[in-house]
């Protein structure tokens, strides 16, 4: 008896903030998904340092601003993906970027056992990233799922 096993689907989590590295990561995710079953999860992580030092009114204003940014980024991602890939969703998260990308990826992995999940991020050559470390480096060190770093 010959049983055919369906190939695993590919789920790609892409950190997206409309920077050039994020754009390269989104383009790479489209190429990686081409010809495969799966989906792209575009994730914008709103990060606020020292939230404990802000008033409730200031926090509410910043939250509203993050919501507006998320809507703009979702529209930008949609324009960028139009015609190249239609299997995608957008998600806004709050927290540290590496932690939230890992959480998004592990959530998908847990919901789709047997399928492949990876995080796709762009690398940055900014001097500050060389000093304090980058999201890509943090992910490469800590992620329980594969990480694709796009130059």
C-alpha positions as CSV (number, residue, x, y, z in Angstrom):
1,X,0.0,0.0,0.0
2,X,1.5,3.3,-1.1
3,X,0.4,6.3,0.9
4,X,1.4,9.8,-0.2
5,X,2.2,12.3,2.4
6,X,1.3,15.9,1.7
7,X,4.2,18.3,1.9
8,X,4.4,20.5,4.9
9,X,3.1,24.0,4.5
10,X,5.5,26.9,5.0
11,X,4.6,29.7,7.4
12,X,6.9,32.7,7.3
13,X,6.9,35.4,10.0
14,X,8.3,38.7,8.7
15,X,9.1,41.6,10.9
16,X,8.0,44.7,9.0
17,X,8.4,48.4,9.8
18,X,8.8,49.6,6.1
19,X,12.6,50.1,6.5
20,X,14.8,48.9,3.6
21,X,15.9,45.8,5.6
22,X,12.2,44.9,6.3
23,X,11.3,45.4,2.7
24,X,14.1,43.0,1.6
25,X,12.8,40.5,4.2
26,X,9.2,40.7,2.8
27,X,10.5,40.3,-0.8
28,X,12.6,37.3,0.3
29,X,9.6,35.7,2.0
30,X,7.6,36.0,-1.2
31,X,10.4,34.2,-3.1
32,X,10.7,31.5,-0.4
33,X,6.9,30.8,-0.5
34,X,6.7,30.7,-4.3
35,X,5.4,27.3,-5.4
36,X,4.7,26.1,-1.9
37,X,1.6,25.9,0.2
38,X,1.6,28.3,3.2
39,X,1.3,31.9,4.2
40,X,3.2,35.0,5.3
41,X,2.5,36.6,8.7
42,X,3.6,40.2,8.5
43,X,4.3,41.5,12.0
44,X,4.7,45.0,13.1
45,X,6.1,45.3,16.7
46,X,5.3,48.6,18.4
47,X,8.0,49.1,21.0
48,X,7.9,51.7,23.7
49,X,10.9,52.2,26.1
50,X,10.3,53.1,29.7
51,X,6.5,53.0,29.6
52,X,6.4,53.2,33.4
53,X,7.7,56.8,33.3
54,X,4.8,58.1,31.2
55,X,1.4,59.4,32.2
56,X,-1.8,57.5,31.3
57,X,-2.7,60.3,28.8
58,X,0.7,60.0,27.1
59,X,0.4,56.3,26.9
60,X,-3.0,56.6,25.3
61,X,-1.7,59.1,22.8
62,X,1.3,56.8,21.9
63,X,-1.1,53.8,21.6
64,X,-3.2,55.8,19.1
65,X,-0.1,56.7,17.2
66,X,1.0,53.0,17.1
67,X,-2.5,52.1,15.8
68,X,-2.1,54.6,13.0
69,X,1.4,53.4,12.1
70,X,0.1,49.8,12.0
71,X,-2.7,50.8,9.6
72,X,-0.2,52.5,7.3
73,X,2.2,49.6,7.5
74,X,-0.6,47.1,6.7
75,X,-1.5,49.2,3.6
76,X,2.2,49.4,2.6
77,X,2.7,45.7,3.0
78,X,-0.5,45.0,1.0
79,X,0.8,47.3,-1.9
80,X,4.2,45.6,-1.8
81,X,2.7,42.1,-1.9
82,X,-0.1,42.8,-4.4
83,X,0.4,40.7,-7.5
84,X,3.3,38.8,-6.0
85,X,1.6,37.0,-3.0
86,X,-1.9,37.1,-1.7
87,X,-1.6,34.6,1.1
88,X,-0.7,36.9,4.0
89,X,-2.0,38.4,7.2
90,X,-0.9,41.5,9.2
91,X,-0.5,41.5,12.9
92,X,0.5,44.3,15.3
93,X,2.2,43.3,18.6
94,X,3.6,45.3,21.5
95,X,6.9,44.6,23.2
96,X,10.5,43.8,22.4
97,X,10.9,43.0,18.7
98,X,12.8,39.7,19.0
99,X,10.5,38.4,21.7
100,X,7.3,39.2,19.8
101,X,8.6,37.7,16.5
102,X,9.5,34.5,18.4
103,X,6.1,34.5,20.1
104,X,4.3,34.9,16.7
105,X,6.4,32.1,15.2
106,X,5.9,29.7,18.1
107,X,2.2,30.4,18.1
108,X,1.9,29.4,14.5
109,X,4.2,26.4,15.0
110,X,2.0,25.2,17.9
111,X,-1.2,25.8,15.9
112,X,0.2,23.9,12.8
113,X,2.2,20.9,14.1
114,X,4.0,19.2,11.3
115,X,4.3,22.3,9.1
116,X,7.4,24.5,8.7
117,X,7.7,27.8,10.4
118,X,10.6,30.3,10.0
119,X,11.2,34.0,10.8
120,X,12.5,36.2,8.0
121,X,14.2,39.5,8.9
122,X,16.5,41.9,7.1
123,X,19.9,42.7,8.3
124,X,21.0,46.3,9.0
125,X,24.4,47.8,8.6
126,X,23.7,50.8,10.9
127,X,26.6,51.5,13.3
128,X,24.2,51.4,16.3
129,X,23.3,47.8,15.6
130,X,27.0,46.8,15.6
131,X,27.3,48.3,19.0
132,X,24.2,47.1,20.8
133,X,23.3,44.1,18.7
134,X,20.5,43.7,16.1
135,X,17.2,42.0,16.0
136,X,18.6,39.4,13.6
137,X,21.5,38.5,16.0
138,X,19.1,38.2,18.9
139,X,16.8,36.0,16.9
140,X,19.7,33.8,15.6
141,X,20.8,33.2,19.2
142,X,17.4,32.6,20.8
143,X,14.8,31.5,18.2
144,X,13.4,28.0,18.5
145,X,12.4,28.1,14.8
146,X,14.8,28.7,11.8
147,X,15.7,32.3,11.1
148,X,16.4,33.6,7.6
149,X,18.5,36.8,7.7
150,X,18.3,38.7,4.4
151,X,21.3,40.9,3.6
